Amino acid sequence: MRLTRASAYWASAALVVLSALAGCGSNDSHGTHPKSMQSESAKPSAPSRPVHDPPATFATGHPVSLPEQAIAGRLTAGGTLNAPLPVTLYKSTAFVATTTQMQAMDTATGRITATVTPELTPVETGNGWNDTNHADAPLLVTGHGTPTVIAPFVVKRTGTGTQASNTVVEVIGTSADTGKAIWHLTLRLPEWATEDDPEASVIGADNGIAVIRVSTFHHDHAAAYGIDLDGPRQAWGADKFQASAVTDQTVAGALLEDDIGIDQRPAGFDLATGKRLWQGPLGDSASADSAGPRQLRVHGKDYENGHYDRLADPRTGRTLQTLPADLAGSTCTYDDRSMLICYGMGAASYVVYGLKPSTGKVAWRLPDRQADRIAPKITTAWHGRVYGTTDNGAVALDARTGKDLPGPRVAPLLVDESAGIVLGDSSLLAYTSSG
């Protein structure tokens, strides 16, 4: 199972990478969805469907199942998620990626509306478990004024003449509105990729540049590529860099200082040029997550000073605020509006914090024994609303205050204005928003 990807934020990657902003300003796939340049009159007619931003409730009568590959290999024996989902939402469409294709599914009907495949032959990646889908979520961006879904595939390029066969990454840009491939771009990989099974992910995008990460299953090797979406073309490449976050025209992650992936240091690179902007102290388990439009969460272990967990300026790496000790090793999810929701095992119990990313200050915290309130298990947060569960069922909270809101009926892992994706019994179910 893929349990080592940026260890402190598995669930966050699942929820954050999969709750992404529509547009190049973030690696989130939700938010304001720009209209296609195609005129409304030219689009095929479709029944009007309700939208709610954010959804307060979901229609639970007739959910539809997502393709089996969306959950393959991502559940523990107890039925909980152990890896991010390979799904991105756009309006009433769920884009589901595998290592060989990407499918577009109507979240209201369950109908597969499009299938996109690479032009070259896909290479089986990961540890060889055929029942595990090792793909990460596609990314929704805006290219040439059109909503575009980006998905990378590790493929084999067959040699001709004296040119040897080699493994490359084929990046495909697909129209989010039609499901048709718009462009294909091939990335040449470092020498280590010919000896290991590389995996490819799209990390995020900002200011017209998207970032592709290529790494081995055990993360002892990694490289990052900047893709100029106006081309599209490769703008830069950085070897020995495990990219994990894009924000404020910066890509951040971990520099790999040895050949086995243990010695690492956090670092930030300029998104347009690939030039290194800053680097942190040497240690291990270094990583960075997006914590809003102009903040990073940087965490790991410094060999000299021990563990660190802080909000930092993306352009300089300067510490803005040290996170509460209770949040060490926790997951943080930006609600795509104004709040950072962090949750995990604290010193004594499971805790949930609402933080203002601009200041790092704590706005609210659960459990609250004085108010006789418990901490819900968080599933996601979006546009000012936090979703989760307690023993009493699905719950919703106000992201700014932590106060209870009317129950949403189900607790989505992914959500946009049209639907919520919920974990059922060994499957993913799509529920349309209803209020």
N, C-alpha and C positions, 0 to 999 in steps of 0.2 A: 504494500500500500504506500501511497505517496505521503509519508508522515513528516518529512523533513523540510518541506518548503516553508521558509521564513517562520521558524518554529513558534514564535510568540503570537502569530496572528493567523493561524489556520482558518478558524471560523471567520475572522475578519476578512481574509482574502476571499473566502467564499461569499461573504455577504457584501464586502466592500467592492472586490473586483466585479461581483455580480450585481451590485446595486448602483451601477455606474452612471455618470452624467452623460446626456446626449450632447456631444460636442467635443472639440479638441481640448477644452479647458480642464479636463479631468479624466481619471481612469475609471469613472463611474458611468454606468450605462442607463441611468435614469435622469430625469430632469426635464427641462424645456426641450421639446423636440422640434428642431427647425424644419420648416416646410421644404419639400423638394422643389427644385426649380421647374419641375413639370407643372403645368397648369392644372387646376382642380378639374376643369372640364375634360381634360385629356385622360384622367385617371379612370379606371374601371369602376363602375358603381358598386357600392358595398352597403350592406345594411348599417344603419346608425347604431352605435353601441355606446353605452354609458361610460363616462370617464369621471373619476373622482380623484382630486389631488389635495391631500393624500386620501386613500380609501379609509373610511371608518368601519365599513362592514363588507363582507363578501357573500355572494350567493352560494349557498352550500348544497343546493339541490342536485345539480348535475355537473360535477367537476369532470375534467377530461385528463387523461393520463399523458404524460410526456413520453417520448421514446425511451425504451429501456436503457439505452446507452447513457442517458443523462444521469443515472444513478449507479451505473455499473462499477463495482469495486470501491465504492465510496461509503459503505456502511460497515460499522462494526458488528460483531456477533449480537450485540444488544440493540441494534437498529438505530444507532446514532451516526451522524456524519463524521468522517475522519479526514475529509479533504474538500476543497472548494468544488462547487458545481460548475460544469462546463456550459452554463446557460446565461444568455443575456436577453433582456426584455426590451422591446421597442413597440410602443402602442399595444396592439392586441396580437403581437407576434413574439414567440419565443424562439431564439436562435440557439440551437443545440449543436455543440461541436464534438467531434471525435477526432482521432488521429488520421482518419481517411476522408472525412466529409463534414459538411455543416448543413443541417436541416433547419428549415423555417416552418414553425407550427403555429396555426391559428389557436390562440389560447381559449377562444370561445367554443370552437367546434372540434378541436383536436386534429383537424385536417392538415397534412403536410403540404405546404403550398410551394415549396421549392427545395431543391437539393443542390448544393455547390460542392464540386470535387476539384482537386488540383489537377493540372495538366500533366504533371510528372507522376511517377509511381510512388505512393506513400510507403514509408519505411515503418515497420512495427517498432515502437519505442517503449521505453520503460523497462520493467524487469521480465517481460515476456509472458505475463499472465494474460491469457487471451480473453478472460472475462472481465478485465479491468480497462476502463477507458481512461487513458492518461492525458487527455486534452484538458486545457484550461478554457475559461470563458472567452468568447470573442469580445471585441471592443467596439462600441458604438462611437463614431466620430462624425465630423462634418467635413467632407471634401468637395471642393468646387460648389459649395452651397447645397450639397445633397447629403442626407443622412446615409452613412456608409458603415457597414459592419466589417471589421478586419479580423481575419483568422489566419494564423501561420500553420504550415504543415511541413514536417520533415519528410523529404522525398529523395529519391535516387535519380541522379542524372546519368544516363547511359553514355559511355564514352564512344567516340567515333575516331577512326584513324589512329593517330598517336595520342589523342586526348583520352586520359583514363576516366573510368566511371568514378563518381564521387557523390557524397551526400551533401545536400544543400537544403535550404529552407525556402519554400514557396509561400509567399504572402499573398492572400487574395482579398481584394476589396469588393464587397458585395453591396448592391443597393438595398437599403433597409426597407424601402417601399415595395420593390418588385421581387427581391430575392435573386436577381440576376447578377452574375459576376461582372464587375466593371473593369477591373485591372488585375494583373498578376505581376509579381516582382520576385526575383530570385536573389537570395543572399548566399554568398560564399562563406563557408564555415572555417574556423581554425583547424589546424592539423589534428588536435586531440579529438575532434568530432569524427574522424575516420576510424578511430579505435574504440570509441564508446558509443552507446546508444543515446544520442542527444534528444532532448525534449524542447519544444518551442512554445513560448507564451507571448502574448501581447500585454504589456504592463500598463500602459496608459498613453495619453496624448495631451499636448498643450501647444497652442500657438502654431498649429499646422505641422507638428512633428510628432510621430508616434514612435514608441520604443518596443522593439522585439527583444526578448531574452531567450537565449539558447543555453541550456545547461545539461549536465549529466544527471542520471537518476539519483546519485549520491551527492550531487552538488559539489564535487571536488574540482570541477571545471565549469566555467560560465563565460559568456560573452554577451554584449548588448549592442544593438544596432539602432541608429536613429533613421527613421523613414520620413522623408519630405513628402507630405501628402499632395503637394501641388504637382509633383512629377507624374506618378510617384517615382522616387529614386532613393537610393541609400545615401544619406547625408554624412554619416560617420559610423565607425565601429570601435568598440572598446573590449579587448580581451581581458580575462581575469577579473571581470566585474559582474557581480550578481545583482542586477537591477531589480528593484522591488517597488518603487514608487515614483510617480511623476506629478509634480505640482510646481506652480510659479516658475515656469520655463526651466525647470531643473529636474534631472533624473537622479535619484538617490538609491543607495543600496550598500553592498559590501564589496570591498576590494579583497580578492583572494591572494594572500601573501605566500602561500606554499602550494605544493602540487597535490595535497590531499584534502584541501578545503577546511582545515582547522583554524589556522591563523588568519584572522580577518580584521578589517577596520572599516567603520562606516565612512562613506564618501558621497560627495555630490558632484555631478557633471553638468555643464551647460547643455541645455537641450538642443540648441541650434547648431553648436559646433562640436560637441563631444569633448570639450576641454574641461579638465578637472578644476573644480572651484574650491574644494576643501576636502580634507580627510581627517578622521578622528584617530584616537589611540588604538594601538594594536591590542587585540584580544580574540574572543571567539563569539560565535552566535550573533554577529553584528547584522542588523537589518534596519530598514526604514520603511515606514508606512505613510501614506498620505493622511493628513489630519485636518484637511480643509483646503481652501484655495491658496493659502500662503503659509501653511505650517506643515512640518514633518513630525512624526513620532519616530525617534531614533532610540534603539534599545539594543542591549547586548551585554558583554562582559569585557571590562578593561583589565588586562593582566596586572596592572599596578594598583588600580583603585576599586576593583570589583564591579558588580553589576550597575548598570545605568539604565534609566528609562526617562526620557525627557522630550519635551516639545522643542523643536529647533527651527531656526530660519533656514529655508531651503537653499538660499543663495550663498550663505556664509557658514552654515552649520552651527551658528551661535545658539547657545541654550536660551530659550525663552522662559521655560518653566519646567521644573522637575515634577514628574507625576507622583501622586501619593504612593507610599510604600505598599499599600494594599493592592495596587494595580500591577505589581511586578508579575510578568508572565501572562497578563490578561489580554483580551481582545478589545480593540477599539474600532468603532464604526462611525464614520461621519454621516450625518443625516441629509447631506446635500443642501443644507440651508444655513444652519448657524450653530449646531451643537455636535459635540463628540461624545458618543455613548460608549463607555468602557465597562467591561464586565469580566468576571473570572473569580477564581478562588482567592479570597483575601487571607489575612493572617488567621482568622478564626472561622470564617464562613464565606459562602458565595456572596459577592457584592456587585452592585451596579452603580456607576457614577455617571452624572451628566456634567460635562466640562464645556466651558466656553473656549474654543480653540484659539481665539484671538488673544486671550489672556492666560489660558491654562487654569483658570480658577474653577473650583468646584461649585456648581450651581445647586446640585442636589445629590443625595446618596441614599441607597437602599441596601440592607434593611434599615428601617427606622423604628427602633423599639419603643420610643416614646409615643409614636403614632400607631403602634401595633401593625406595622406594615412589613411585609416580607419582600425579598428581592426576586423578581421573575427571571426565568431563563430567557435571555434575549435571543430573538431570531433575526431581526434586522431593524433598521431605523431609516425613515425616509420622509423628507419634507416636513419635519416638525413632529412626527409621530413615531413612537417606539412600539414595536410588536414583540410579544413574548408569551410565555406560558407559566402558569402556576398549577398547583394541584386542583385549583378551581376552574381550570380551563384556559382558553386564550384570553390575553389581556392586551390593552393598549395604554400607553402613557404619553403625556405631553412632554416632548423632548426638552423644552426649556425649563419646566418646573418639576417634572417627575410625577405630577398628579395623575390619578387614574382617569381614563377616558372610557366611554362605553365600549363594551367588549366587541371585538371584530369577528367573532365566531370561529375563525381559524387564525393561526399565527404563521404568516408567510416567511419563507427564507429569502425570497426575492419579491419585489413589489414595484409596480408602476401604477399609473392612473387607470389602467384597464384591468389588471389582474394581479393575483398573488400566487406564487408557487409554494406549495406546502408539501412537506414530507409525509406521505401516507405509510401504509404497510409495505415497506420495501419498494416503493415507487414514488414518483413525483406527480403531484396533481395540480392542475391549474384551476383556480376559482376566479370568476369574473367579479370585479368590484361592483358593489350594489348600493353604496351610500357614502 
